[in-house]
Amino acid sequence: MPGMDGLALLTEIRMRRPDTPTLIITGHDEHALAIDALRGGAYDFIQKPIDRDDFVGALTRAIQAHARNRRVKDRRSALERCASELERTVEEFGRVPATPTSSEP
């Protein structure tokens, strides 16, 4: 790749769009490169020549993982909103003066 290697591109993608699942495709048979790519945030590492079924499988898994992560983030945000609303409600009830209970003679 002119001007930038795959790991540098991966770093750039992770900085700009950290949620983007990234597959690294290479013609190099280096285990260290695969480890660096995965540690750098790549979803998977695919060696050339590309086996179509392996590639489609890796791509499908990456898309599914991305969708799961998106759902988790959305649910986490919803829970945080609910927790904030609950905290406000509890705080409001704490400010309301307690009403005396009537005691029967």
C-alpha positions in Angstrom: 0.0 0.0 0.0 1.6 3.3 -1.1 2.5 5.7 1.7 1.1 3.7 4.6 1.3 0.1 5.7 -1.7 -1.9 7.0 -1.0 -1.4 10.6 -0.7 2.4 10.2 -4.0 2.4 8.3 -5.6 0.3 11.1 -4.4 2.9 13.6 -5.9 5.7 11.6 -9.2 3.8 11.3 -9.3 3.1 15.0 -8.6 6.8 15.7 -11.3 8.1 13.3 -13.9 5.4 13.7 -13.2 3.2 16.7 -16.3 1.2 16.3 -15.5 0.1 12.7 -14.7 -3.6 12.5 -11.6 -4.0 10.5 -10.2 -7.0 8.7 -6.5 -7.1 7.8 -5.7 -8.8 4.5 -2.0 -9.5 3.8 0.2 -11.5 1.6 2.8 -11.7 4.4 3.0 -14.9 6.4 4.2 -13.3 9.7 2.7 -14.3 13.0 4.0 -11.2 14.7 2.1 -9.1 12.1 -1.1 -10.9 12.9 -0.6 -10.4 16.6 0.1 -6.7 16.1 -3.0 -6.3 14.0 -5.2 -8.1 16.5 -3.8 -6.2 19.4 -4.2 -3.0 17.4 -7.9 -3.6 17.2 -8.4 -5.6 14.0 -11.3 -7.9 14.1 -9.6 -10.6 12.1 -6.5 -11.3 10.1 -6.7 -12.9 6.6 -3.8 -14.2 4.6 -3.6 -14.2 0.8 -4.5 -16.1 -1.3 -8.0 -15.4 0.1 -10.3 -18.3 0.6 -13.8 -16.9 -0.4 -15.6 -18.9 2.3 -13.2 -17.9 5.0 -13.4 -14.2 4.0 -17.2 -14.2 3.9 -17.3 -15.9 7.2 -14.9 -13.4 8.8 -16.8 -10.5 7.3 -20.1 -11.9 8.5 -18.8 -12.4 12.1 -17.4 -8.9 12.1 -20.7 -7.4 11.0 -22.6 -9.4 13.6 -20.1 -8.4 16.3 -20.5 -4.8 15.3 -24.3 -5.0 15.5 -24.1 -6.7 18.9 -21.7 -4.0 20.2 -24.1 -1.3 18.9 -27.0 -2.9 20.7 -25.0 -3.1 23.9 -24.1 0.6 23.6 -27.7 1.6 22.9 -28.9 -0.4 25.9 -26.2 1.0 28.1 -27.2 4.5 27.1 -30.9 3.7 27.8 -30.0 2.3 31.2 -27.9 5.4 32.1 -30.8 7.6 31.2 -33.2 5.6 33.3 -30.7 5.6 36.2 -30.4 9.4 36.0 -34.2 9.8 35.9 -34.5 7.5 38.9 -31.9 9.5 40.8 -33.7 12.7 40.1 -37.0 11.2 41.2 -35.4 9.9 44.4 -33.9 13.3 45.0 -37.2 15.0 44.5 -38.9 12.7 47.0 -36.1 13.5 49.5 -37.1 17.2 49.3 -40.8 16.6 49.9 -41.6 17.1 53.6 -42.8 14.0 55.2 -46.5 14.1 56.1 -47.3 13.1 59.7 -49.2 9.9 60.0 -52.3 10.1 62.0 -52.4 8.0 65.1 -55.6 6.6 66.3 -56.6 7.4 69.9 
